[in-house]
Amino acid sequence: MRMFKEGVNQASGMSHMKNKKPVRVIAIASGKGGVGKTNLSVNLGISFCKLGQKVALLDADMGLANVDILLGLHPNYNLTHVLSGEKSLDDIVVEGPSGLKVIPASSGVQHMAEMGTMEQAGIINAFSEFQEDIDLLLVDTAAGIHGGVVNFARACQEVIVVVCDEPTSLTDAYALIKLLNRDHGLNRFHVVTNMVESLQHGQALYQKLCKVTDQYLEVALYFTGAVPFDKTLRKSVQKQQAVVESSPNSQVSIAIKHLAKKINSWPVQRGAAGYLEFFVERLIQSSQMEESTG
């Protein structure tokens, strides 16, 4: 643990990072599993690449990582090797379809699932030396509301919450938003409704969530879009291919590409909040706060 504390202390005193250009950093989260969050992350990442963006996708599910599996990739190294100090972040990056840079986590490694916030900061500290030239970092968090999800989400500039038409999906999404709002001061969230029957169905789900947040929280929810249920997606998953690659004209692919264009139009935050440095420093703050209160 000592090496991580030293790394965090060094990063917290850094005045700049090597990658000094505005980089959009977006978390894709969900209150529960099974809502299609990782599939959305992968296909959005590829869609951004097709729009001419240089994109990295961080698999931040430290216990059940599956971004590489969905894309049929076979990385030799993952975040466990960064955590141990064996490899740098640049060493473990693998290239996916359309130039998507994937930063793989490890699947089924109990230690990774139980990582403390100082160890998380040790991994994210690696971004201070990250050499990849990127415009956008997507962070595919684990499902749920445990500490790792919260720390990654609050470190990002924008948070997209994915929900589907299940009561537990909406209640757990509310729990995640409530935690990020009340304990960490986040007051703006983007909502994507997934596996819906129509745009109207998706908007109705969004309104259900808004009705509860409007009543109990001081937050703003923005409807980013709806992605339809499409059997084509399941076929792509079985082939370990992204649906926007294997079936670009399917309903689900068209919807995801539309989402990517909409998100791509969001303004990029500049100043300190416009760099990966912001991502690193926010996570370090989370770790230090938890250590001081622990």
Backbone bond lengths (Angstrom), bond angles and torsions (degrees), N, CA, C in turn:
res aa  C-N    CA-C-N  psi(-1)  N-CA   C-N-CA  omega(-1)  CA-C   N-CA-C  phi
1 M - - - 1.472 - - 1.523 111.27 -
2 R 1.348 115.97 -26.59 1.458 119.07 -176.89 1.525 111.88 -57.96
3 M 1.345 117.43 -41.83 1.458 120.36 -176.89 1.520 111.19 -62.69
4 F 1.329 116.41 -32.31 1.457 119.34 179.72 1.521 111.20 -72.59
5 K 1.334 117.07 -38.86 1.459 120.27 177.99 1.523 110.29 -63.56
6 E 1.346 115.27 -41.57 1.463 118.54 178.85 1.516 110.47 -63.96
7 G 1.362 115.52 -42.08 1.462 119.29 -179.92 1.510 111.78 -64.30
8 V 1.327 115.84 -39.88 1.460 119.92 179.24 1.520 110.79 -65.99
9 N 1.325 116.38 -42.99 1.462 119.30 179.54 1.519 111.40 -62.13
10 Q 1.332 116.60 -39.04 1.462 119.84 177.86 1.517 110.66 -64.15
11 A 1.338 115.29 -43.86 1.469 118.95 -177.67 1.511 111.33 -66.13
12 S 1.343 116.95 -37.49 1.461 119.42 -177.27 1.521 111.77 -66.89
13 G 1.347 116.81 -20.28 1.459 119.66 177.98 1.509 113.44 -96.31
14 M 1.332 117.24 2.61 1.456 120.01 -177.32 1.515 110.87 -76.24
15 S 1.305 117.00 137.32 1.455 120.43 179.21 1.511 111.98 -95.56
16 H 1.343 116.57 -15.54 1.454 118.63 179.09 1.521 109.08 -157.59
17 M 1.317 115.12 165.38 1.442 121.47 176.01 1.516 108.84 -118.75
18 K 1.321 115.62 168.28 1.456 119.16 -176.78 1.529 111.75 -71.46
19 N 1.308 115.84 -29.70 1.462 119.55 -178.93 1.523 107.98 -95.68
20 K 1.335 117.35 87.45 1.459 120.59 -173.40 1.523 111.31 -102.18
21 K 1.288 116.11 68.99 1.456 120.30 171.55 1.527 106.62 -143.99
22 P 1.315 117.48 156.31 1.462 118.77 179.69 1.525 111.22 -58.92
23 V 1.312 115.70 127.27 1.463 121.82 178.65 1.529 107.70 -127.55
24 R 1.311 116.35 124.49 1.457 120.71 176.77 1.536 108.21 -76.26
25 V 1.339 117.49 130.05 1.465 121.49 -179.18 1.529 108.37 -123.39
26 I 1.326 116.01 114.68 1.469 121.33 -172.37 1.522 110.33 -125.27
27 A 1.335 116.36 128.45 1.462 121.72 173.78 1.525 108.87 -91.71
28 I 1.320 115.69 138.60 1.461 121.10 172.79 1.520 106.53 -115.94
29 A 1.323 115.89 114.19 1.462 121.92 -169.85 1.517 111.11 -130.17
30 S 1.320 115.15 166.98 1.470 120.75 174.23 1.512 108.55 -153.85
31 G 1.324 116.26 153.25 1.452 119.82 -179.76 1.514 112.91 -73.54
32 K 1.343 116.25 -24.73 1.464 120.77 -179.12 1.521 109.79 -144.37
33 G 1.321 115.25 164.94 1.452 120.25 176.89 1.519 111.26 -78.92
34 G 1.327 115.70 168.39 1.463 120.42 175.01 1.509 115.66 83.90
35 V 1.351 117.94 9.61 1.463 119.54 -179.21 1.529 111.99 -99.14
36 G 1.339 117.06 1.85 1.456 120.03 177.48 1.519 114.65 87.00
37 K 1.334 116.66 21.40 1.458 120.92 -174.90 1.527 112.87 -63.46
38 T 1.321 117.23 -47.57 1.459 119.78 -176.42 1.523 111.59 -68.64
39 N 1.322 116.89 -39.23 1.466 120.05 175.16 1.518 110.82 -59.18
40 L 1.320 115.72 -40.73 1.465 120.12 178.45 1.526 110.20 -65.58
41 S 1.331 117.03 -42.79 1.465 121.15 179.42 1.521 111.48 -58.42
42 V 1.326 115.58 -47.34 1.470 121.44 -178.09 1.526 110.89 -62.42
43 N 1.315 115.82 -48.61 1.467 119.38 -176.00 1.523 112.44 -72.72
44 L 1.326 116.84 -32.24 1.464 119.17 173.23 1.527 110.58 -65.30
45 G 1.331 115.68 -42.85 1.458 119.44 179.84 1.517 112.04 -57.85
46 I 1.317 116.53 -45.41 1.468 121.10 179.23 1.523 110.43 -66.69
47 S 1.317 116.52 -38.84 1.472 120.23 178.83 1.516 111.63 -63.56
48 F 1.328 116.80 -39.21 1.470 119.95 175.37 1.526 110.76 -62.45
49 C 1.335 116.20 -40.58 1.471 119.69 178.00 1.529 110.59 -60.22
50 K 1.315 116.43 -40.50 1.454 120.93 -179.82 1.532 111.81 -68.02
51 L 1.339 116.31 -18.88 1.468 121.12 175.44 1.531 111.37 -87.01
52 G 1.322 115.90 4.24 1.467 120.01 178.04 1.509 114.83 92.92
53 Q 1.342 117.15 7.92 1.456 120.78 178.69 1.527 111.03 -86.57
54 K 1.331 116.22 148.78 1.463 121.47 173.12 1.526 106.57 -95.54
55 V 1.329 115.56 114.43 1.464 120.32 -166.90 1.524 111.66 -123.13
56 A 1.335 115.59 137.01 1.470 122.59 169.95 1.520 107.94 -116.41
57 L 1.321 115.97 137.80 1.459 122.15 177.64 1.521 108.44 -115.83
58 L 1.326 116.19 113.71 1.461 122.29 178.87 1.521 109.07 -91.95
59 D 1.315 116.46 118.07 1.461 121.01 174.79 1.524 106.99 -81.37
60 A 1.326 116.15 100.16 1.466 121.08 -175.11 1.524 112.41 -99.78
61 D 1.345 116.87 16.70 1.457 120.23 171.40 1.522 106.63 -88.70
62 M 1.329 115.79 98.72 1.457 120.51 -168.17 1.531 114.39 -76.15
63 G 1.319 117.98 -11.03 1.458 119.09 -179.39 1.513 114.14 -113.68
64 L 1.347 116.22 -31.01 1.466 120.18 -176.59 1.523 110.45 -129.13
65 A 1.304 115.41 53.17 1.464 120.75 -177.59 1.521 110.20 -64.42
66 N 1.341 116.61 136.01 1.467 117.82 178.75 1.517 114.37 -147.66
67 V 1.342 118.13 13.19 1.462 119.80 176.50 1.522 110.29 -60.54
68 D 1.331 116.68 -46.30 1.462 119.84 -179.57 1.521 111.83 -63.60
69 I 1.340 116.99 -35.93 1.461 121.03 179.87 1.527 110.66 -66.24
70 L 1.328 116.58 -42.75 1.463 120.56 179.83 1.528 111.90 -60.79
71 L 1.328 116.58 -29.17 1.460 120.54 -177.38 1.528 113.02 -101.59
72 G 1.341 117.01 3.38 1.449 119.82 179.40 1.520 113.05 67.00
73 L 1.328 116.82 27.97 1.463 121.22 179.43 1.530 110.03 -90.46
74 H 1.323 115.88 154.61 1.466 120.01 -178.95 1.527 109.25 -131.73
75 P 1.328 116.19 74.75 1.470 119.19 -177.74 1.527 111.58 -66.91
76 N 1.323 115.74 142.03 1.466 120.77 176.73 1.523 111.46 -79.83
77 Y 1.323 115.42 -26.70 1.458 120.55 -176.89 1.524 109.21 -133.82
78 N 1.336 116.17 159.73 1.458 120.66 178.56 1.523 109.33 -147.41
79 L 1.311 116.28 -167.50 1.464 120.13 -174.66 1.525 114.05 -64.72
80 T 1.332 118.12 -20.70 1.462 118.95 175.89 1.532 110.30 -62.87
81 H 1.339 116.30 -33.49 1.460 120.02 -179.66 1.532 111.64 -74.79
82 V 1.338 116.52 -27.46 1.467 120.29 173.06 1.528 108.64 -72.32
83 L 1.316 115.43 -42.34 1.463 121.25 -179.62 1.526 111.34 -59.85
84 S 1.336 117.16 -37.47 1.462 121.31 -178.57 1.523 112.35 -81.81
85 G 1.331 116.77 -10.66 1.461 120.46 -178.81 1.518 113.31 87.40
86 E 1.348 116.85 3.78 1.469 119.84 -178.81 1.527 112.04 -72.50
87 K 1.334 116.46 -34.89 1.454 121.02 -174.63 1.523 110.69 -133.40
88 S 1.317 115.75 156.59 1.466 120.85 172.16 1.516 108.42 -90.59
89 L 1.313 116.01 170.35 1.455 120.22 178.06 1.527 111.09 -61.15
90 D 1.324 116.46 -39.97 1.464 120.03 179.58 1.526 111.91 -62.06
91 D 1.336 116.54 -32.51 1.461 121.02 -177.72 1.528 112.48 -66.66
92 I 1.333 117.21 -29.55 1.466 119.23 -172.54 1.525 113.41 -97.05
93 V 1.341 117.58 -8.38 1.464 120.57 -178.46 1.527 110.45 -63.89
94 V 1.334 116.51 132.82 1.467 121.40 174.13 1.525 108.26 -119.22
95 E 1.314 116.07 148.34 1.457 119.88 -177.69 1.519 110.72 -93.66
96 G 1.333 115.37 128.72 1.444 121.69 177.50 1.520 111.24 -102.74
97 P 1.321 117.41 -164.96 1.461 121.79 -178.80 1.525 112.33 -59.59
98 S 1.320 115.80 144.82 1.471 123.58 176.30 1.522 113.42 59.55
99 G 1.346 117.09 20.02 1.457 120.28 177.78 1.508 114.90 87.91
100 L 1.334 118.42 8.18 1.463 121.52 177.69 1.531 109.69 -62.47
101 K 1.331 116.30 127.20 1.459 121.54 177.74 1.528 108.90 -91.71
102 V 1.319 116.33 117.74 1.460 120.92 -177.71 1.527 109.39 -104.67
103 I 1.341 115.42 129.04 1.467 122.18 175.92 1.524 105.80 -105.39
104 P 1.342 117.66 99.69 1.469 120.38 -170.56 1.518 113.65 -79.71
105 A 1.324 115.27 144.69 1.465 121.43 170.59 1.522 106.99 -98.60
106 S 1.320 117.27 -169.32 1.459 120.21 -179.67 1.518 109.19 -113.35
107 S 1.324 115.87 142.99 1.456 120.17 -178.46 1.523 110.57 -103.31
108 G 1.328 115.51 131.28 1.454 120.23 175.02 1.515 115.51 76.31
109 V 1.351 117.54 15.99 1.466 120.45 177.17 1.525 108.16 -98.74
110 Q 1.318 115.81 110.52 1.463 120.70 -172.33 1.525 112.07 -59.40
111 H 1.322 116.99 -38.97 1.470 120.02 -178.24 1.525 111.08 -60.56
112 M 1.328 116.23 -37.52 1.463 119.60 -179.91 1.522 110.28 -67.86
113 A 1.317 116.77 -39.31 1.459 120.41 -179.50 1.522 111.49 -65.51
114 E 1.336 116.08 -27.64 1.466 120.53 -176.61 1.531 112.13 -103.84
115 M 1.336 117.01 18.50 1.451 121.20 -177.67 1.515 111.71 -57.88
116 G 1.327 116.74 135.64 1.455 121.40 175.19 1.514 111.09 -78.09
117 T 1.313 115.96 168.76 1.463 119.34 -176.85 1.528 111.95 -66.95
118 M 1.336 117.96 -30.55 1.457 119.00 177.62 1.530 111.00 -66.47
119 E 1.335 115.88 -37.05 1.460 119.68 177.38 1.528 110.72 -70.18
120 Q 1.330 116.71 -37.87 1.462 119.33 174.56 1.526 109.91 -59.51
121 A 1.323 115.61 -42.55 1.463 119.42 179.32 1.520 110.52 -65.52
122 G 1.339 116.70 -32.87 1.449 120.06 176.61 1.514 111.46 -61.66
123 I 1.331 116.76 -40.53 1.463 120.85 177.65 1.519 110.72 -69.56
124 I 1.314 116.16 -47.77 1.456 118.56 -177.12 1.525 111.12 -68.58
125 N 1.334 116.37 -26.19 1.454 119.92 174.62 1.528 111.39 -58.56
126 A 1.334 115.65 -27.01 1.466 119.77 178.62 1.529 111.14 -60.65
127 F 1.327 117.42 -22.49 1.470 119.69 178.27 1.531 111.82 -66.37
128 S 1.329 116.88 -20.10 1.459 118.78 178.78 1.527 111.44 -67.03
129 E 1.342 116.65 -20.16 1.459 121.47 178.48 1.535 111.61 -112.26
130 F 1.324 116.24 10.26 1.469 121.05 -175.16 1.526 109.95 -67.93
131 Q 1.320 115.90 124.16 1.459 120.57 -173.68 1.537 113.52 -95.88
132 E 1.318 117.25 -15.14 1.461 119.72 -176.18 1.531 110.88 -60.85
133 D 1.313 115.36 135.55 1.465 121.65 176.86 1.518 107.88 -85.17
134 I 1.326 117.14 104.12 1.468 120.19 -177.25 1.524 111.65 -128.63
135 D 1.330 114.54 154.76 1.459 122.09 174.54 1.529 111.08 -102.15
136 L 1.334 115.59 -24.83 1.459 120.84 -172.35 1.518 110.12 -144.55
137 L 1.336 115.88 132.37 1.456 122.01 171.78 1.519 108.03 -114.73
138 L 1.339 116.53 117.71 1.461 121.76 173.60 1.523 108.20 -97.51
139 V 1.321 116.47 132.85 1.460 121.41 -179.93 1.526 108.26 -114.81
140 D 1.336 115.87 106.88 1.467 121.00 178.87 1.516 107.84 -87.49
141 T 1.335 116.49 99.89 1.464 120.53 -175.65 1.530 110.09 -78.63
142 A 1.324 115.28 166.65 1.460 120.19 170.21 1.532 108.34 -68.91
143 A 1.322 116.28 161.10 1.465 119.73 174.84 1.523 109.25 -78.20
144 G 1.328 116.28 151.02 1.458 119.58 175.48 1.515 113.29 108.96
145 I 1.342 115.20 -165.71 1.467 120.02 -174.30 1.528 112.36 -129.11
146 H 1.340 117.33 22.99 1.464 117.73 179.44 1.527 110.37 -74.33
147 G 1.331 115.71 172.81 1.460 121.29 -170.41 1.508 115.10 -55.93
148 G 1.345 117.38 -40.96 1.453 120.05 -178.57 1.515 112.51 -61.44
149 V 1.319 116.62 -42.26 1.465 121.40 178.59 1.525 110.10 -61.91
150 V 1.323 115.80 -47.84 1.467 121.56 -177.97 1.523 110.91 -61.54
151 N 1.317 117.16 -45.34 1.460 119.99 -177.35 1.523 112.28 -65.52
152 F 1.320 116.63 -42.69 1.462 119.07 177.57 1.524 110.59 -65.62
153 A 1.336 116.63 -43.86 1.462 120.00 -177.04 1.525 111.97 -63.64
154 R 1.324 116.68 -44.03 1.473 118.96 -176.39 1.521 111.78 -72.38
155 A 1.339 117.29 -17.96 1.458 120.38 178.77 1.525 112.38 -79.57
156 C 1.328 116.83 -15.83 1.468 120.94 -177.48 1.526 111.13 -87.70
157 Q 1.333 115.24 160.00 1.464 120.13 179.14 1.522 111.41 -75.57
158 E 1.331 115.97 -35.92 1.458 120.85 -177.98 1.523 108.86 -132.46
159 V 1.336 115.86 147.62 1.461 121.09 177.64 1.526 109.11 -124.27
160 I 1.329 115.21 122.43 1.463 121.34 173.75 1.522 107.48 -101.60
161 V 1.319 117.07 124.03 1.464 122.22 178.14 1.526 108.08 -104.39
162 V 1.326 116.00 123.87 1.462 121.79 -178.10 1.529 108.93 -98.61
163 V 1.333 116.23 129.43 1.461 120.93 178.17 1.534 109.55 -131.54
164 C 1.318 115.67 158.44 1.464 120.79 173.44 1.525 108.16 -132.57
165 D 1.316 116.38 178.14 1.464 120.67 -174.50 1.525 111.75 -83.01
166 E 1.318 114.79 67.68 1.460 122.01 172.97 1.524 106.70 -136.74
167 P 1.319 117.72 136.49 1.472 119.39 -179.30 1.526 112.73 -54.40
168 T 1.344 117.20 -40.12 1.468 119.62 -178.76 1.528 111.17 -68.23
169 S 1.321 117.16 -30.44 1.467 119.88 178.25 1.520 110.21 -64.20
170 L 1.324 116.76 -44.51 1.465 121.00 -179.24 1.530 111.59 -69.96
171 T 1.338 117.28 -43.70 1.467 119.34 -178.55 1.532 110.89 -67.23
172 D 1.320 116.77 -38.55 1.468 119.60 179.59 1.523 111.19 -72.95
173 A 1.326 117.70 -33.21 1.474 120.66 174.84 1.523 109.52 -64.47
174 Y 1.303 116.61 -41.20 1.464 120.57 176.68 1.526 110.53 -61.40
175 A 1.336 116.88 -42.49 1.470 120.87 179.91 1.523 110.71 -61.56
176 L 1.330 116.99 -40.49 1.465 121.41 179.03 1.525 110.84 -65.79
177 I 1.325 116.71 -46.45 1.471 121.52 179.44 1.527 110.39 -62.38
178 K 1.327 116.27 -42.86 1.465 121.09 179.42 1.529 110.96 -60.62
179 L 1.328 116.55 -45.19 1.465 120.43 -179.46 1.530 111.15 -63.62
180 L 1.327 116.94 -46.26 1.467 120.76 -179.05 1.528 111.12 -66.22
181 N 1.322 116.45 -31.80 1.455 120.55 -179.52 1.531 111.77 -77.38
182 R 1.308 116.79 -54.68 1.466 120.59 -172.60 1.531 113.51 -74.12
183 D 1.322 116.66 -35.01 1.466 119.07 -176.66 1.518 113.41 -96.79
184 H 1.330 117.34 -20.66 1.465 119.50 -173.29 1.528 114.29 -130.19
185 G 1.316 116.74 2.86 1.455 119.86 171.09 1.516 116.67 77.13
186 L 1.338 118.75 9.21 1.469 119.56 176.92 1.522 108.48 -75.46
187 N 1.316 116.31 132.91 1.464 118.37 -178.20 1.521 113.57 -130.59
188 R 1.338 116.48 11.95 1.461 119.70 179.51 1.527 109.00 -136.49
189 F 1.319 115.83 127.22 1.457 121.70 -177.90 1.526 109.93 -138.19
190 H 1.316 115.47 144.27 1.455 121.55 175.93 1.526 107.60 -105.97
191 V 1.317 116.76 138.19 1.463 120.76 -175.70 1.529 110.04 -116.79
192 V 1.331 115.59 130.34 1.465 122.02 171.51 1.516 107.39 -116.85
193 T 1.314 116.83 125.62 1.462 121.16 175.95 1.523 108.01 -95.05
194 N 1.317 115.83 128.19 1.463 121.12 -172.29 1.525 111.54 -115.70
195 M 1.325 115.84 153.05 1.466 123.70 176.93 1.530 111.60 57.44
196 V 1.335 115.19 44.19 1.462 119.63 -178.16 1.532 111.01 -100.03
197 E 1.343 116.20 165.08 1.458 121.15 -177.91 1.525 112.43 -80.41
198 S 1.339 115.80 -27.96 1.467 120.31 -176.84 1.524 108.60 -163.22
199 L 1.315 115.84 170.97 1.464 120.50 175.85 1.522 109.97 -61.05
200 Q 1.330 116.33 -40.31 1.463 120.74 -179.95 1.530 110.97 -62.98
201 H 1.324 115.43 -39.57 1.465 120.64 177.39 1.533 110.05 -62.23
202 G 1.325 115.57 -43.45 1.457 120.46 178.63 1.518 112.07 -63.67
203 Q 1.313 116.92 -42.87 1.462 120.80 178.70 1.526 111.46 -64.20
204 A 1.336 116.10 -35.96 1.469 120.33 179.18 1.530 110.68 -65.13
205 L 1.346 116.96 -38.94 1.467 120.58 177.05 1.529 110.76 -64.18
206 Y 1.319 114.67 -43.22 1.469 120.46 177.70 1.527 110.51 -59.32
207 Q 1.321 116.89 -42.88 1.464 120.83 179.95 1.527 111.58 -65.16
208 K 1.327 116.94 -34.98 1.468 120.68 176.69 1.529 110.40 -61.02
209 L 1.326 115.47 -44.77 1.463 120.01 179.76 1.522 110.65 -66.54
210 C 1.339 115.89 -42.52 1.467 120.75 178.78 1.521 112.07 -60.05
211 K 1.307 115.89 -37.99 1.466 120.43 -177.44 1.527 110.73 -59.14
212 V 1.339 115.96 -38.85 1.460 120.19 -179.43 1.529 110.78 -77.61
213 T 1.337 116.88 -45.48 1.471 119.08 -178.51 1.525 111.17 -65.39
214 D 1.326 117.77 -37.11 1.466 121.10 178.71 1.523 111.48 -62.68
215 Q 1.334 114.95 -31.91 1.462 119.61 -176.82 1.529 112.56 -78.74
216 Y 1.341 116.00 -35.03 1.466 118.50 -170.06 1.527 115.52 -117.56
217 L 1.336 117.81 -16.02 1.466 119.48 -174.27 1.521 111.53 -128.06
218 E 1.325 115.35 155.19 1.465 121.14 173.86 1.525 108.55 -98.20
219 V 1.329 115.12 72.56 1.463 120.23 -179.18 1.526 110.00 -133.55
220 A 1.329 114.66 160.08 1.463 120.97 174.45 1.521 108.12 -114.16
221 L 1.323 115.76 123.99 1.466 121.03 175.24 1.522 108.98 -105.31
222 Y 1.317 116.03 136.32 1.463 121.40 179.48 1.522 109.20 -118.78
223 F 1.314 116.51 129.44 1.466 120.97 178.95 1.520 108.65 -79.43
224 T 1.335 115.30 109.33 1.458 120.20 -178.02 1.522 111.24 -84.02
225 G 1.324 116.88 -35.39 1.458 119.28 177.67 1.515 112.32 160.18
226 A 1.327 114.95 177.48 1.462 122.30 -178.62 1.523 109.50 -125.52
227 V 1.328 115.75 140.94 1.466 121.85 177.63 1.528 107.62 -117.37
228 P 1.332 117.70 124.10 1.466 119.88 -175.01 1.525 113.52 -75.36
229 F 1.314 115.41 156.01 1.465 120.46 169.55 1.526 107.27 -69.34
230 D 1.315 116.58 132.29 1.454 120.69 -176.04 1.526 108.28 -149.83
231 K 1.342 116.67 122.45 1.464 120.54 -179.38 1.527 112.36 -62.54
232 T 1.322 116.02 -20.36 1.462 120.47 178.38 1.525 110.74 -58.73
233 L 1.322 116.08 -35.03 1.469 120.81 -178.53 1.519 110.58 -62.63
234 R 1.322 117.34 -44.78 1.466 121.01 179.96 1.533 110.79 -60.41
235 K 1.328 116.38 -40.84 1.466 120.10 179.06 1.528 110.66 -63.34
236 S 1.319 116.45 -38.95 1.468 120.34 178.74 1.520 111.21 -66.31
237 V 1.338 116.05 -40.10 1.466 120.76 178.40 1.526 110.20 -61.16
238 Q 1.329 116.17 -42.49 1.462 120.21 179.95 1.525 111.60 -63.47
239 K 1.335 116.02 -31.09 1.472 120.99 178.79 1.530 112.15 -87.11
240 Q 1.338 116.07 -2.00 1.473 122.63 -175.30 1.531 110.90 56.20
241 Q 1.327 113.76 47.99 1.458 121.15 177.79 1.518 109.21 -129.48
242 A 1.326 116.07 152.37 1.463 120.27 174.14 1.523 108.01 -76.49
243 V 1.316 116.75 136.22 1.461 120.09 -176.27 1.525 111.99 -65.17
244 V 1.336 118.01 -30.20 1.469 119.87 179.04 1.528 111.25 -69.56
245 E 1.338 116.07 -16.60 1.462 121.32 176.50 1.524 110.52 -92.70
246 S 1.340 116.40 -47.88 1.469 120.24 -173.73 1.523 113.23 -79.94
247 S 1.336 117.07 -31.31 1.474 121.01 -179.81 1.527 109.17 -138.00
248 P 1.343 117.27 69.58 1.471 120.54 -172.83 1.526 114.88 -64.99
249 N 1.334 116.68 -19.13 1.470 119.24 -178.28 1.523 113.12 -101.25
250 S 1.337 116.98 6.55 1.464 120.01 177.68 1.524 109.98 -71.05
251 Q 1.312 115.68 161.77 1.473 120.52 -179.83 1.522 111.65 -59.45
252 V 1.328 115.94 -43.25 1.456 119.56 -177.51 1.528 110.69 -66.22
253 S 1.337 117.52 -38.75 1.467 120.67 179.67 1.522 111.12 -66.59
254 I 1.311 116.48 -42.94 1.473 120.85 179.54 1.527 109.98 -61.16
255 A 1.349 116.36 -42.00 1.467 120.44 -179.87 1.524 111.10 -65.29
256 I 1.335 117.17 -42.21 1.471 120.52 -178.93 1.524 110.42 -67.28
257 K 1.323 117.37 -40.37 1.464 120.37 178.87 1.529 110.70 -65.38
258 H 1.329 115.93 -34.68 1.470 119.88 175.83 1.529 110.36 -65.68
259 L 1.342 116.35 -41.02 1.465 121.12 176.76 1.527 110.52 -59.50
260 A 1.326 115.45 -44.69 1.462 119.80 -178.27 1.524 111.08 -61.34
261 K 1.322 116.82 -42.20 1.469 120.34 178.71 1.522 110.82 -63.12
262 K 1.335 116.20 -39.96 1.461 120.20 -179.46 1.531 110.59 -66.33
263 I 1.325 116.43 -46.66 1.465 120.46 -179.72 1.526 110.43 -65.35
264 N 1.317 115.82 -35.64 1.463 120.82 -179.57 1.530 111.96 -64.26
265 S 1.320 116.33 -20.75 1.472 120.56 179.53 1.523 112.30 -85.40
266 W 1.345 117.07 -9.50 1.461 118.92 177.49 1.526 109.11 -62.59
267 P 1.328 118.12 142.77 1.472 119.53 178.18 1.517 111.14 -66.86
268 V 1.318 116.29 141.64 1.465 121.19 176.06 1.518 108.22 -84.44
269 Q 1.330 116.50 126.70 1.461 119.96 178.45 1.519 109.39 -68.20
270 R 1.320 115.04 135.91 1.461 119.12 179.24 1.519 109.69 -111.68
271 G 1.323 116.85 -173.62 1.457 119.44 -173.43 1.519 108.89 73.11
272 A 1.319 117.06 -156.69 1.467 121.25 -176.37 1.516 111.50 -59.88
273 A 1.344 116.82 -33.60 1.453 120.49 -176.15 1.521 112.42 -78.94
274 G 1.326 117.54 -1.62 1.451 119.97 -177.55 1.505 113.96 -97.94
275 Y 1.325 117.74 8.61 1.445 120.32 -176.13 1.521 111.06 -125.17
276 L 1.330 115.82 161.85 1.451 119.74 175.27 1.522 111.42 -59.30
277 E 1.324 116.69 -23.28 1.466 121.34 176.85 1.533 110.60 -54.86
278 F 1.312 116.06 -39.23 1.463 121.28 179.00 1.522 110.05 -59.78
279 F 1.328 116.01 -44.27 1.456 121.94 -179.80 1.529 110.28 -60.44
280 V 1.332 115.99 -46.45 1.460 120.98 179.60 1.530 111.05 -62.88
281 E 1.316 116.21 -49.49 1.464 120.02 -174.06 1.521 112.36 -66.68
282 R 1.334 117.14 -36.27 1.466 119.04 178.56 1.524 111.06 -65.72
283 L 1.322 116.99 -38.41 1.457 119.04 179.27 1.525 110.75 -69.70
284 I 1.329 116.42 -37.66 1.465 120.53 176.74 1.529 110.36 -61.32
285 Q 1.332 116.43 -41.81 1.468 120.31 178.27 1.519 110.30 -59.23
286 S 1.339 117.20 -42.48 1.466 121.35 178.84 1.524 110.27 -59.33
287 S 1.341 115.00 -45.19 1.461 119.99 -177.30 1.517 111.17 -65.26
288 Q 1.322 116.57 -43.96 1.453 119.65 -177.91 1.523 111.88 -67.45
289 M 1.341 116.09 -37.07 1.468 119.21 177.82 1.523 110.51 -64.53
290 E 1.334 115.76 -42.94 1.455 118.77 -178.07 1.522 110.51 -67.61
291 E 1.331 116.94 -37.69 1.461 120.76 179.47 1.533 110.58 -65.40
292 S 1.337 117.06 -40.29 1.465 120.64 -177.72 1.521 112.91 -70.30
293 T 1.356 115.66 -26.63 1.460 119.20 -178.67 1.526 112.24 -98.27
294 G 1.350 115.14 -9.84 1.459 119.83 -177.30 1.525 113.28 -78.13
